[in-house]
Amino acid sequence: MKWDRDEASKTLLEILDDGEVLFLNQTKETTRTGLRFAEQYAIGGRDALILASFMNPSVSEFRTFDKELIRLGKVERGRRRLSICAA
């Protein structure tokens, strides 16, 4: 995204302060899932790892400004499904 630096910083700081935002650790399994997503959904490695990180049973929806990810609508791995929608 081609955001103005000040606007991007302000928005990201607001997101960090939001108590509903989760931060998850990356594991080897997350990395494996990310590699599968990159191949299966033809997306970049960074986006694939981000989505893989949210393949957590407590997360059902991923909100983003990324049009490429929004286009996917969802990703699946086994019985886990993560819906992707615009923020």
N, C-alpha and C positions, 0 to 999 in steps of 0.2 A: 504494500500500500504506500502511496506517496503522500503521507501525512506531513503537515507542518510539524516541526520538532516540538514546539511548545505544546501544541494540541495533543500530540502523541504522548508526551510525557505526562501531561495533566490527566489524560484518559487512563493511561496505564497505572498511574498512582491511585486513581479512584478505584480501579479494579482491584489493586492490591489491598485496599482498605475495606473492600466488600467482604463481609463475614460469610457470604454464601460461596465464595470462590475457593476451590480446592487446589492444593499443591501436592502433587504425588511424586514419589521417587521412581527413578528409572532402574529397572532390574534387567538381568540377562533375558528373562522371559519377555519383558516389555520390548527389548531390542529385537528379539526374534519376531515378535508380533509386528513391530514396525517394519521390519524387512519384508515380511509377507504382505503387509498393506501396501508398501511402495510398489511391489510387483503386481499385486492383484488389482489395485485401483489406479495404477499409473500416476502416482503422486510423488513429490520430492521426499527425500529422506527426513528432513526436519518435520514436515507436515505429518508424515507417517508415524514418526516417533511421538509427536504430540498426541495424535489420535490413539495410538497404542497405550500411552500413559493413562488415558481415560477409559480404557476397557476394564473398568473396575465395577464390581457388582453394585456399588452404591451410587454409580453415575449412570443415568439413562439418557441424558441430553448434553450435547456439546454446543455452546454458542460461540460464534466467531464472526469476524468481519471478512474473512478470507473467502472470496467468491468461488475459488476452485474447490474448497472444502464444502461450501454450501451446496454446490452443484452435485456433490455425491449424495447428499441427503441422509445417508447412513453408512456405517461400516459394520461388518459382522465377523465374528470369530467364534466358531463352535455355536453354543447357544446364546452367547452374548451379542447384543445389538446396541449400538450407540447411534442415536439420532443426531443429525447435524443440522443446525438452523442458524439463521441470521441473528446477530446480537442486537 
